Structure formats: structure tokens, C-alpha cells
Amino acid sequence: MNPRDNIAVIIPAAGSSSRFGGSTPKQFLSVGDETVLEKSVNLFLGISSIKEVILAINPNESLIKSQSFYKDTRVKIVEGGSTRSESVSNALAAIDERIEIVAIHDAARPSPSKVLINNLIKKLKKNDAVIPIIKTND
């Protein structure tokens, strides 16, 4: 196996969505038949080179237990921090030592395409780091 096929994805998801408003953090709101968080996690779990997904969650958030991926052994849940960087740091500390590549995905962005993810993985075979740039529409 190519060591570049040994990837972990960190998803910081400890935010309270205070700017978004409402009583439910946006990562736990439903979009169709899945929550925003389920859409991303389930997509990453469907890619064979991604060996683990580490979620940094608010320790007081009980909605995580109702997520379809909650008991998947490839998902690790760690305590999120008071900042995004603290959440990422907590997740980095939990990564299996055999992991070669780490990707970070924002929990509030539920629709990365499988094509985009596979293109990033392909680029990582030749580069030390990649950053996706997606055209925005006004």
C-alpha cells in the first residue's frame, strides 16, 4: 500500500453556531436525510484511503450520539477546544501513529465532492501539501 493512502481527516465540530443563530449547532441540522456533519463524515468514510475520521466535539453536545456514524470504529471523537486551533490540536493528538497524511475539513461545509477529495489525494502523491481552491459565485 502506498503510504499516501493512509489518511486521517480531522473535522473540528465543537462550534456553537452562535453567528448562525438557533438552538441547534448547524453541524447537527438536517439537510435532506442526513445532518450537515453526517454528510461529510459519511463521504470521507466511503473513501478507502481514509483510515480514520477524528471529530473534535463540544464535550456537552449530546447530539453526536444520534449520528449514523457514531459507532463506526474508524471515527474517533475527541473533546473540542474553545478555538478551532485548539480543537485541531486535540484531534492531532489522537491520530494513529501509522497515519501518513492529515486533512482538515470544516464541519459547516457539508458538500465536498468525492471528485474534489480524490483529486486532492491524487495531488498528495506528488506534493507535501495541497489546498483546494474552489471558484465562488457572487
C-alpha positions as CSV (number, residue, x, y, z in Angstrom):
1,M,0.0,0.0,0.0
2,N,1.2,3.5,-0.9
3,P,1.9,5.4,2.4
4,R,0.0,8.3,0.8
5,D,-3.1,6.0,1.0
6,N,-3.1,6.2,4.8
7,I,-5.0,9.3,5.5
8,A,-6.9,10.8,8.6
9,V,-9.4,13.5,8.3
10,I,-9.9,16.0,11.2
11,I,-13.3,17.7,11.4
12,P,-13.4,20.4,14.0
13,A,-17.1,20.4,15.0
14,A,-17.2,21.9,18.5
15,G,-18.7,25.3,17.5
16,S,-22.0,26.5,18.9
17,S,-23.0,28.3,15.7
18,S,-23.7,31.5,17.6
19,R,-23.5,33.7,14.5
20,F,-25.8,31.3,12.7
21,G,-28.5,31.5,15.4
22,G,-30.9,28.9,16.6
23,S,-30.7,26.4,19.4
24,T,-29.1,23.6,17.4
25,P,-25.5,23.9,16.1
26,K,-25.6,24.0,12.3
27,Q,-23.4,20.9,12.0
28,F,-26.3,18.9,13.6
29,L,-29.1,20.4,11.4
30,S,-30.6,18.1,8.7
31,V,-30.0,18.6,5.0
32,G,-32.2,16.1,3.3
33,D,-31.9,12.7,5.1
34,E,-28.6,13.5,6.9
35,T,-27.2,16.1,9.2
36,V,-24.5,18.5,7.9
37,L,-21.9,16.6,9.9
38,E,-23.2,13.2,8.6
39,K,-22.9,14.3,5.0
40,S,-19.1,15.0,5.4
41,V,-18.2,12.1,7.7
42,N,-20.1,9.5,5.6
43,L,-18.5,10.8,2.4
44,F,-15.0,10.5,4.0
45,L,-15.7,7.0,5.4
46,G,-16.6,5.9,1.8
47,I,-13.1,6.6,0.5
48,S,-10.8,3.6,1.1
49,S,-7.6,5.6,1.6
50,I,-9.1,7.5,4.6
51,K,-8.4,5.3,7.5
52,E,-9.9,7.4,10.3
53,V,-12.0,10.5,10.9
54,I,-11.4,12.4,14.1
55,L,-14.2,14.7,15.3
56,A,-13.5,17.5,17.8
57,I,-16.9,17.9,19.5
58,N,-18.1,20.1,22.3
59,P,-18.0,17.8,25.4
60,N,-21.5,18.9,26.4
61,E,-23.0,18.1,23.0
62,S,-25.3,15.0,23.2
63,L,-26.5,15.1,19.6
64,I,-23.3,13.3,18.5
65,K,-24.7,10.0,19.8
66,S,-27.6,10.2,17.3
67,Q,-25.3,10.4,14.2
68,S,-25.3,7.5,11.8
69,F,-21.5,7.1,12.1
70,Y,-21.3,7.3,15.9
71,K,-20.4,3.6,16.4
72,D,-18.1,3.3,13.4
73,T,-14.7,2.1,14.6
74,R,-13.0,4.4,12.1
75,V,-14.4,7.5,13.8
76,K,-12.7,8.9,16.9
77,I,-14.4,11.6,18.9
78,V,-12.2,14.0,21.0
79,E,-13.0,17.0,23.1
80,G,-13.1,20.2,21.1
81,G,-11.5,23.3,22.3
82,S,-12.6,26.9,22.8
83,T,-11.0,27.8,19.5
84,R,-10.7,25.9,16.1
85,S,-7.0,25.6,16.5
86,E,-7.3,24.1,20.0
87,S,-9.9,21.6,18.5
88,V,-7.5,20.7,15.7
89,S,-4.6,20.3,18.2
90,N,-6.7,17.9,20.3
91,A,-7.6,15.9,17.2
92,L,-4.0,15.7,16.1
93,A,-3.0,14.2,19.4
94,A,-5.5,11.4,18.8
95,I,-4.3,10.3,15.4
96,D,-3.0,6.8,15.0
97,E,0.8,7.0,14.6
98,R,0.6,5.0,11.4
99,I,-1.2,7.8,9.6
100,E,0.9,9.5,6.9
101,I,-1.4,12.3,5.8
102,V,-3.8,14.5,7.7
103,A,-6.6,16.5,6.1
104,I,-8.7,19.1,7.9
105,H,-12.3,19.7,6.8
106,D,-14.7,22.3,8.2
107,A,-17.8,20.7,9.8
108,A,-20.0,23.5,8.5
109,R,-19.2,22.7,4.8
110,P,-21.2,19.5,4.1
111,S,-20.8,19.1,0.4
112,P,-17.2,18.5,-0.7
113,S,-17.5,16.4,-3.8
114,K,-15.9,12.9,-4.0
115,V,-14.1,14.1,-7.2
116,L,-12.6,17.0,-5.3
117,I,-11.4,14.8,-2.4
118,N,-10.0,12.2,-4.8
119,N,-8.2,14.9,-6.8
120,L,-6.6,16.2,-3.5
121,I,-5.5,12.7,-2.6
122,K,-4.0,12.2,-6.1
123,K,-2.1,15.5,-5.8
124,L,-0.8,14.4,-2.4
125,K,1.0,11.5,-4.1
126,K,3.4,14.1,-5.7
127,N,3.2,17.0,-3.2
128,D,3.8,17.5,0.5
129,A,0.6,19.6,0.9
130,V,-2.4,20.7,-1.1
131,I,-5.1,23.2,-0.6
132,P,-8.4,23.1,-2.6
133,I,-9.4,26.3,-4.2
134,I,-13.0,26.4,-5.4
135,K,-14.4,29.1,-7.6
136,T,-17.0,31.1,-5.8
137,N,-20.1,32.7,-7.4
138,D,-21.3,36.1,-6.2
